[in-house]
Amino acid sequence: MTTTPNAPASPDDEMPDEAQPVETPSKKLGASYYKLFTGTVVSNMGDGIGTIAYPWLASAVTRNPILVAFVAVAQRLPWLLFTLPAGVITDRVDRRKAMISMDVMRGALTLLVAFAVLGEQDALPAPDELEMVTGTNTGLYLTVVAATLLLGMAEVLRDNANQTIMPNIVRADQLEKANGRVWSVEGIMNLFVGPPLGSLMLLVAFSLPFFVDAATFFVAAALVFLIPGSFRAEREPDEQPQSFRQELSEGVRWLMGHSLLRPMAIILGLMNGASMIAGSVMVLYAQDVLGIGPFLFTVMFFGMAVGGFVGGNIASIISKRLGSGTCLALTLVGTAVVSTIVFFLPYWPVVMVGMGLVALLGILWNVITVSLRQTIIPPRLLGRVNSVYRFFAWGMIPIGAAVGGVLVWALEPSVGREWALRSTWLAEAAVYLVLYLFGRRKLTTEKLEAARQAALT
């Protein structure tokens, strides 16, 4: 970084060794962190509203499972197409300014969706009368797909900048604590506060949640704007300028040559892809298998909110107590077990508890692995290597979403709609079980701690 709020004093300012005072590092995370944290609170409340509004809107304009799943594909496709270039951009620009620009862009795009929905509001069915939909509102559907695709591209750059800025806001020994709090509040806003608000707004007007979602992006941009300092990647004094392709290749080579992060990225990608097999058609599963409307759909997601909150606050403690490698293995096998239970017991309270457990395990995985990446990746490469990692980790999401829609479409004629939708959970469980058998040997506590210590020495 060229300047950072928490930059240490220069060597010229140091006192002689015999006069050097003994300082105890502050436990406080600092004002800049809390501005970033508050921005996360606001924007994730909007995201929580969107988790209800977008799938319900998709199911209001079409009942085709492939078309519904394709909305999720469009939202996550940028993680496959744009992640690698976004990493180079992150290492070339001021990361704070990139976050601000992307939040403003997301706010503007969401406003366009809001006005498009407002224009079609009289033609849309009530949120609890979606079974009346018989065709596809092509114009509104294409608007939603195009907007989610562009929103996804903005999200890729914004999230990559967000993760790479964190090590310059808090100390290395505070990363797990800082990340844990962020993911905890993300879970609360995404799943506990946002969805109920989204459900209530849908009952008032189909367009209302989109207007509120847009406002949260603008507020988040303003809060990040208030963080002082310049947040550009450090460069070696004698480092020669490289082309876009050369910088990208450097990030790819670094990750592919790392014996720990390479399999971790691949495993996470397959995890995320597997989760989207069921996730991409979740709104249809809730309506056609569980038989619930937007209110109970929201209540069901409370399980994830509780699990995310608990996980964010105890992840670092569990990691220290059980060992980081054991926690990663527990995430894999635990998710396989939960998905199998949901396959056999399709009742919304069971799904709610299961989603809570999966959210807790997912937060545990994130706190351990993201904090590890922020520690061991060289600062000047953090944006690029992080983007390559997320290319594998998130690039599988649109593929998994497409698989979910196609699986339901292919099985429905022979087994019926209910069993076709339920089968997505069994497919998810099978993938997670295979990943557990592979990952238990690759991601051990000894290997994770050895990489951490090597980076800190």
NORDAPE-V84305 format. One record per residue. RES is the residue in one small letter. SS is DSSP state (hx for helix, st for strand, lp for the rest). PHI is phi as a letter, one per 30 degrees, with the letter a starting at -180 (* if undefined). D_LAST is the distance of its C-alpha to the last C-alpha in Angstrom with 2 decimals. Layout:
RES & SS & PHI & D_LAST
RES & SS & PHI & D_LAST
This chain:
m & lp & * & 20.27
t & lp & d & 22.95
t & st & b & 23.38
t & lp & b & 21.97
p & lp & d & 23.47
n & lp & c & 20.32
a & lp & d & 19.03
p & lp & d & 17.62
a & lp & d & 19.98
s & lp & d & 20.09
p & hx & e & 19.22
d & hx & d & 23.00
d & hx & c & 23.44
e & lp & d & 21.22
m & lp & d & 23.23
p & lp & e & 23.20
d & hx & e & 20.85
e & hx & d & 23.90
a & hx & c & 25.03
q & lp & d & 21.80
p & lp & d & 22.63
v & lp & d & 20.57
e & lp & c & 20.18
t & lp & c & 19.85
p & lp & e & 18.40
s & lp & d & 21.41
k & lp & d & 21.94
k & lp & d & 24.07
l & lp & d & 23.12
g & lp & j & 25.16
a & hx & d & 28.35
s & hx & d & 26.97
y & hx & d & 25.58
y & hx & d & 29.01
k & hx & d & 30.84
l & hx & d & 28.88
f & hx & d & 29.47
t & hx & d & 33.18
g & hx & d & 33.53
t & hx & d & 32.17
v & hx & e & 34.76
v & hx & d & 37.59
s & hx & d & 36.83
n & hx & d & 36.19
m & hx & d & 39.47
g & hx & d & 41.03
d & hx & d & 39.24
g & hx & d & 40.65
i & hx & d & 44.07
g & hx & d & 43.60
t & hx & d & 42.77
i & hx & c & 46.36
a & hx & d & 48.08
y & hx & d & 47.00
p & hx & d & 47.73
w & hx & d & 50.95
l & hx & d & 51.97
a & hx & e & 51.28
s & hx & d & 53.41
a & hx & d & 56.10
v & hx & c & 56.56
t & lp & a & 56.41
r & lp & c & 56.49
n & lp & d & 55.39
p & hx & d & 52.20
i & hx & d & 50.94
l & hx & d & 51.49
v & hx & d & 49.84
a & hx & d & 46.80
f & hx & d & 46.74
v & hx & d & 46.02
a & hx & d & 42.71
v & hx & d & 42.22
a & hx & d & 42.85
q & hx & d & 40.38
r & hx & c & 37.51
l & hx & e & 38.55
p & hx & e & 36.57
w & hx & d & 33.33
l & hx & d & 34.51
l & hx & c & 35.99
f & lp & c & 34.08
t & hx & d & 30.46
l & hx & d & 29.27
p & hx & d & 31.07
a & hx & d & 29.86
g & hx & d & 26.22
v & hx & d & 27.11
i & hx & d & 29.15
t & hx & d & 26.33
d & hx & d & 24.12
r & hx & c & 27.18
v & lp & c & 28.62
d & lp & d & 27.92
r & hx & d & 26.72
r & hx & d & 28.60
k & hx & d & 31.78
a & hx & d & 31.44
m & hx & d & 31.36
i & hx & d & 34.40
s & hx & d & 36.34
m & hx & d & 35.81
d & hx & d & 36.87
v & hx & d & 39.98
m & hx & d & 40.73
r & hx & d & 40.42
g & hx & d & 42.72
a & hx & d & 45.29
l & hx & d & 45.29
t & hx & d & 45.71
l & hx & d & 48.61
l & hx & d & 50.26
v & hx & d & 50.04
a & hx & e & 51.47
f & hx & d & 54.45
a & hx & d & 55.01
v & hx & d & 55.18
l & hx & e & 57.41
g & hx & d & 59.80
e & hx & c & 60.13
q & hx & e & 60.00
d & hx & d & 63.67
a & hx & d & 63.46
l & lp & d & 60.55
p & lp & d & 61.38
a & lp & d & 60.35
p & lp & e & 56.91
d & lp & c & 58.69
e & lp & b & 61.24
l & hx & d & 59.10
e & hx & d & 61.23
m & hx & d & 63.82
v & lp & d & 61.73
t & lp & c & 63.49
g & lp & b & 62.23
t & lp & b & 59.42
n & lp & d & 59.32
t & hx & d & 58.17
g & hx & d & 57.70
l & hx & d & 55.55
y & hx & d & 53.59
l & hx & d & 52.72
t & hx & d & 51.75
v & hx & d & 49.32
v & hx & d & 47.80
a & hx & d & 47.41
a & hx & d & 45.91
t & hx & d & 43.39
l & hx & d & 42.32
l & hx & d & 41.70
l & hx & d & 40.09
g & hx & d & 37.68
m & hx & d & 36.72
a & hx & d & 36.08
e & hx & d & 34.05
v & hx & e & 31.77
l & hx & d & 30.80
r & hx & d & 30.74
d & hx & d & 28.50
n & hx & d & 26.01
a & hx & d & 25.86
n & hx & d & 25.63
q & hx & d & 22.53
t & hx & d & 20.74
i & hx & d & 21.78
m & hx & e & 20.38
p & hx & d & 16.71
n & hx & c & 18.44
i & lp & c & 20.70
v & lp & b & 18.57
r & lp & d & 15.13
a & hx & d & 12.43
d & hx & d & 13.37
q & hx & c & 16.96
l & hx & d & 16.97
e & hx & d & 18.55
k & hx & d & 21.03
a & hx & d & 21.90
n & hx & d & 22.31
g & hx & d & 24.23
r & hx & d & 26.67
v & hx & d & 27.25
w & hx & d & 28.09
s & hx & d & 30.16
v & hx & d & 32.30
e & hx & e & 32.51
g & hx & d & 34.05
i & hx & d & 36.45
m & hx & d & 37.63
n & hx & d & 37.75
l & hx & b & 39.56
f & hx & c & 41.09
v & hx & c & 42.21
g & hx & d & 42.62
p & hx & e & 44.65
p & hx & d & 47.33
l & hx & d & 47.78
g & hx & d & 48.04
s & hx & d & 50.67
l & hx & d & 52.72
m & hx & d & 52.58
l & hx & d & 53.72
l & hx & d & 56.74
v & hx & d & 57.56
a & lp & a & 57.07
f & lp & d & 55.14
s & lp & d & 53.82
l & hx & e & 52.65
p & hx & d & 49.18
f & hx & d & 48.36
f & hx & d & 49.35
v & hx & d & 47.17
d & hx & e & 44.21
a & hx & d & 44.59
a & hx & d & 44.61
t & hx & d & 41.27
f & hx & d & 39.56
f & hx & d & 41.05
v & hx & d & 39.98
a & hx & d & 36.36
a & hx & d & 36.41
a & hx & d & 37.74
l & hx & d & 35.02
v & hx & d & 32.18
f & hx & e & 34.17
l & lp & d & 33.82
i & lp & d & 30.00
p & lp & d & 29.50
g & lp & j & 27.30
s & st & c & 26.63
f & lp & b & 24.23
r & lp & c & 23.95
a & lp & d & 21.09
e & lp & d & 19.23
r & lp & b & 20.48
e & lp & d & 19.46
p & lp & e & 22.06
d & lp & c & 23.58
e & lp & d & 23.39
q & lp & d & 26.91
p & lp & e & 28.60
q & lp & c & 28.83
s & lp & d & 31.49
f & hx & e & 31.16
r & hx & d & 31.25
q & hx & d & 28.60
e & hx & d & 26.13
l & hx & d & 27.01
s & hx & d & 26.66
e & hx & d & 23.14
g & hx & d & 22.13
v & hx & d & 24.15
r & hx & d & 22.70
w & hx & d & 19.06
l & hx & d & 19.99
m & hx & d & 22.45
g & lp & d & 20.06
h & lp & c & 17.53
s & lp & d & 18.69
l & lp & c & 17.81
l & hx & d & 18.69
r & hx & d & 21.83
p & hx & d & 23.66
m & hx & d & 22.51
a & hx & d & 24.17
i & hx & d & 27.25
i & hx & d & 27.69
l & hx & d & 27.46
g & hx & d & 29.98
l & hx & d & 32.40
m & hx & d & 31.95
n & hx & d & 32.89
g & hx & d & 35.72
a & hx & d & 37.09
s & hx & d & 37.08
m & hx & d & 39.13
i & hx & e & 41.82
a & hx & d & 43.11
g & hx & d & 41.72
s & lp & d & 43.63
v & lp & c & 46.97
m & hx & e & 46.13
v & hx & d & 48.75
l & hx & d & 51.42
y & hx & d & 50.28
a & hx & d & 50.66
q & hx & d & 54.07
d & hx & c & 55.63
v & lp & c & 54.16
l & lp & d & 53.26
g & lp & i & 56.13
i & lp & c & 54.40
g & lp & c & 54.60
p & hx & d & 52.14
f & hx & d & 52.21
l & hx & d & 51.26
f & hx & d & 48.84
t & hx & d & 47.09
v & hx & e & 47.36
m & hx & d & 45.84
f & hx & d & 42.72
f & hx & d & 42.36
g & hx & e & 40.84
m & hx & d & 37.92
a & hx & d & 37.62
v & hx & d & 37.50
g & hx & d & 35.06
g & hx & d & 32.76
f & hx & d & 32.99
v & hx & d & 32.28
g & hx & d & 29.42
g & hx & d & 27.71
n & hx & c & 27.94
i & hx & c & 27.03
a & hx & e & 24.58
s & hx & d & 21.40
i & hx & d & 23.37
i & hx & d & 24.60
s & hx & e & 21.23
k & hx & d & 19.89
r & hx & d & 23.22
l & hx & c & 23.98
g & lp & j & 20.64
s & hx & d & 19.59
g & hx & d & 21.12
t & hx & d & 24.30
c & hx & d & 24.66
l & hx & d & 24.56
a & hx & d & 27.15
l & hx & d & 29.21
t & hx & d & 29.36
l & hx & d & 30.83
v & hx & d & 33.38
g & hx & d & 34.28
t & hx & d & 35.20
a & hx & d & 37.29
v & hx & d & 39.21
v & hx & d & 39.87
s & hx & d & 41.16
t & hx & d & 43.46
i & hx & d & 44.88
v & hx & d & 45.60
f & hx & e & 47.39
f & hx & d & 49.72
l & lp & b & 50.15
p & lp & d & 50.70
y & lp & b & 51.26
w & hx & d & 49.54
p & hx & d & 48.46
v & hx & d & 46.80
v & hx & d & 45.08
m & hx & d & 43.98
v & hx & d & 42.34
g & hx & d & 40.79
m & hx & d & 39.35
g & hx & d & 37.86
l & hx & d & 36.09
v & hx & d & 34.81
a & hx & d & 33.57
l & hx & d & 31.66
l & hx & d & 30.05
g & hx & d & 29.34
i & hx & d & 27.59
l & hx & e & 25.50
w & hx & d & 24.45
n & hx & d & 23.75
v & hx & e & 21.67
i & hx & d & 19.33
t & hx & d & 19.19
v & hx & d & 19.29
s & hx & d & 16.52
l & hx & d & 14.39
r & hx & d & 15.53
q & hx & d & 14.91
t & hx & d & 11.21
i & hx & c & 10.54
i & lp & d & 13.28
p & lp & e & 12.85
p & hx & e & 14.94
r & hx & d & 17.59
l & hx & c & 18.23
l & hx & e & 18.06
g & hx & d & 21.84
r & hx & d & 22.78
v & hx & d & 20.51
n & hx & d & 21.36
s & hx & d & 24.99
v & hx & d & 24.96
y & hx & e & 23.52
r & hx & d & 26.24
f & hx & e & 28.79
f & hx & d & 28.51
a & hx & d & 28.08
w & hx & c & 30.92
g & hx & d & 32.97
m & hx & d & 34.46
i & hx & d & 35.87
p & hx & d & 38.97
i & hx & d & 39.59
g & hx & d & 39.52
a & hx & d & 41.76
a & hx & d & 44.22
v & hx & d & 44.26
g & hx & d & 45.15
g & hx & d & 48.07
v & hx & d & 49.38
l & hx & d & 49.10
v & hx & d & 51.28
w & hx & d & 53.69
a & hx & d & 54.07
l & hx & d & 54.55
e & hx & e & 56.77
p & hx & d & 60.03
s & hx & c & 59.80
v & hx & c & 58.20
g & lp & j & 58.89
r & hx & d & 56.73
e & hx & d & 55.48
w & hx & d & 54.19
a & hx & d & 52.80
l & hx & d & 50.68
r & hx & d & 49.70
s & hx & d & 48.61
t & hx & d & 45.62
w & hx & d & 43.98
l & hx & d & 44.59
a & hx & d & 43.09
e & hx & d & 39.94
a & hx & d & 39.73
a & hx & d & 40.13
v & hx & d & 37.23
y & hx & d & 34.85
l & hx & d & 35.96
v & hx & d & 35.21
l & hx & d & 31.74
y & hx & d & 31.07
l & hx & d & 32.13
f & hx & d & 29.85
g & hx & d & 26.78
r & hx & d & 26.72
r & hx & d & 25.56
k & hx & d & 23.18
l & lp & c & 21.25
t & lp & d & 20.46
t & hx & e & 18.30
e & hx & d & 16.44
k & hx & d & 15.69
l & hx & d & 14.69
e & hx & d & 12.29
a & hx & d & 10.74
a & hx & d & 10.29
r & hx & d & 8.91
q & hx & d & 6.21
a & hx & d & 5.48
a & hx & d & 5.66
l & hx & d & 3.80
t & lp & c & 0.00
